[in-house]
């Protein structure tokens, strides 16, 4: 009996207990540190396609099934940065990722900011081959007094968050992967911006390929989720680094704490609607390089079941 008690105690210490099914969590706070710093932000770069249709890709270079065409790239001014002209792809040009065939790629920033400016007109995310892009475009520059577009070569540049450690390698990456199981996050589960004045849907970090975009896209069976540079509890956080397909291997970092935050219905009432947990870890790019970031691990909507996004 004593041996059994010691075994149970040891296992309990090795594996963190999951949040209770009726648990509530604060909507702000959580881990901030070497892998989750403020000011990751977007590296907004607008450039024209050199092909009639460019595939959006996973980090290994495999096509997601969604594409970009100039006709769908109709910018509309929103709370974020929109391209200055129709037909320009809006990249988040933080780094070059290399596909399995050796192709260099940059990340396309989808979501809002296009004609319609709503979930039904959101453009999809994914990497784009640099070979499918013009050699120069327009880089968005913001300083303390103004913002402007300036001509620049099609290449990446680092932001403050990366320089402080966002997306960097941890010291204790698990040798055993977890499998990504893409799951939707209900629309009334939202997080508050850093000023707590607006509520933003968690849905983009769940199953955006089936919950955002035109109806015809949502029914195609493409399922991916997001790997982000930093998490949404930091200023300028939640910026996507890559799209991750259903069934992908994710290697969690055991030396970085998970972040669990409550969700709300809206910014005015802050009525609780559940919680979302994110974990830090890595996936593989096409050339074998590790790409580190945050991914949703599980969520609970109101008093419903705990839904796992990793297994």
Secondary structure in CASP SS format (residue, H / E / C, confidence):
PFRMAT SS
TARGET T0000
AUTHOR 0000-0000-0000
METHOD secondary structure of the structure
MODEL  1
X C 1.00
X H 1.00
X H 1.00
X H 1.00
X H 1.00
X H 1.00
X H 1.00
X H 1.00
X H 1.00
X H 1.00
X H 1.00
X H 1.00
X H 1.00
X H 1.00
X C 1.00
X C 1.00
X C 1.00
X C 1.00
X C 1.00
X C 1.00
X C 1.00
X C 1.00
X C 1.00
X C 1.00
X C 1.00
X C 1.00
X C 1.00
X C 1.00
X C 1.00
X C 1.00
X C 1.00
X C 1.00
X E 1.00
X C 1.00
X C 1.00
X E 1.00
X C 1.00
X C 1.00
X C 1.00
X C 1.00
X C 1.00
X C 1.00
X C 1.00
X E 1.00
X E 1.00
X E 1.00
X E 1.00
X E 1.00
X E 1.00
X C 1.00
X C 1.00
X C 1.00
X C 1.00
X E 1.00
X E 1.00
X E 1.00
X E 1.00
X C 1.00
X C 1.00
X C 1.00
X C 1.00
X C 1.00
X E 1.00
X E 1.00
X E 1.00
X E 1.00
X E 1.00
X E 1.00
X C 1.00
X H 1.00
X H 1.00
X H 1.00
X C 1.00
X C 1.00
X E 1.00
X C 1.00
X C 1.00
X C 1.00
X C 1.00
X C 1.00
X C 1.00
X C 1.00
X C 1.00
X C 1.00
X C 1.00
X C 1.00
X C 1.00
X E 1.00
X E 1.00
X E 1.00
X E 1.00
X E 1.00
X E 1.00
X E 1.00
X E 1.00
X E 1.00
X E 1.00
X E 1.00
X C 1.00
X C 1.00
X C 1.00
X C 1.00
X C 1.00
X E 1.00
X E 1.00
X E 1.00
X E 1.00
X E 1.00
X C 1.00
X C 1.00
X E 1.00
X C 1.00
X C 1.00
X E 1.00
X C 1.00
X C 1.00
X C 1.00
X C 1.00
X H 1.00
X H 1.00
X H 1.00
X C 1.00
X E 1.00
X C 1.00
X C 1.00
X E 1.00
X E 1.00
X E 1.00
X E 1.00
X H 1.00
X H 1.00
X H 1.00
X E 1.00
X C 1.00
X C 1.00
X E 1.00
X E 1.00
X E 1.00
X E 1.00
X E 1.00
X E 1.00
X E 1.00
X C 1.00
X C 1.00
X C 1.00
X C 1.00
X E 1.00
X E 1.00
X E 1.00
X E 1.00
X E 1.00
X E 1.00
X E 1.00
X C 1.00
X C 1.00
X C 1.00
X C 1.00
X C 1.00
X C 1.00
X H 1.00
X H 1.00
X H 1.00
X H 1.00
X H 1.00
X C 1.00
X C 1.00
X C 1.00
X C 1.00
X C 1.00
X C 1.00
X C 1.00
X C 1.00
X E 1.00
X C 1.00
X C 1.00
X C 1.00
X C 1.00
X E 1.00
X E 1.00
X E 1.00
X C 1.00
X C 1.00
X C 1.00
X C 1.00
X C 1.00
X C 1.00
X C 1.00
X C 1.00
X C 1.00
X E 1.00
X E 1.00
X E 1.00
X C 1.00
X C 1.00
X C 1.00
X C 1.00
X C 1.00
X C 1.00
X E 1.00
X E 1.00
X E 1.00
X H 1.00
X H 1.00
X H 1.00
X H 1.00
X C 1.00
X C 1.00
X H 1.00
X H 1.00
X H 1.00
X H 1.00
X C 1.00
X C 1.00
X C 1.00
X H 1.00
X H 1.00
X H 1.00
X H 1.00
X C 1.00
X C 1.00
X C 1.00
X C 1.00
X C 1.00
X E 1.00
X E 1.00
X E 1.00
X E 1.00
X E 1.00
X C 1.00
X C 1.00
X C 1.00
X C 1.00
X C 1.00
X C 1.00
X C 1.00
X C 1.00
X C 1.00
X C 1.00
X C 1.00
X E 1.00
X E 1.00
X E 1.00
X E 1.00
X E 1.00
X E 1.00
X C 1.00
X C 1.00
X C 1.00
X E 1.00
X E 1.00
X E 1.00
X E 1.00
X E 1.00
X C 1.00
X C 1.00
X C 1.00
X C 1.00
X C 1.00
X E 1.00
X E 1.00
X E 1.00
X E 1.00
X E 1.00
X E 1.00
X C 1.00
X C 1.00
X C 1.00
X C 1.00
X C 1.00
X C 1.00
X C 1.00
X E 1.00
X E 1.00
X E 1.00
X E 1.00
X E 1.00
X E 1.00
X E 1.00
X E 1.00
X E 1.00
X E 1.00
X E 1.00
X E 1.00
X E 1.00
X C 1.00
X C 1.00
X C 1.00
X C 1.00
X C 1.00
X E 1.00
X E 1.00
X E 1.00
X E 1.00
X E 1.00
X E 1.00
X E 1.00
X E 1.00
X E 1.00
X E 1.00
X E 1.00
X E 1.00
X C 1.00
X C 1.00
X C 1.00
X C 1.00
X E 1.00
X E 1.00
X E 1.00
X C 1.00
X E 1.00
X C 1.00
END
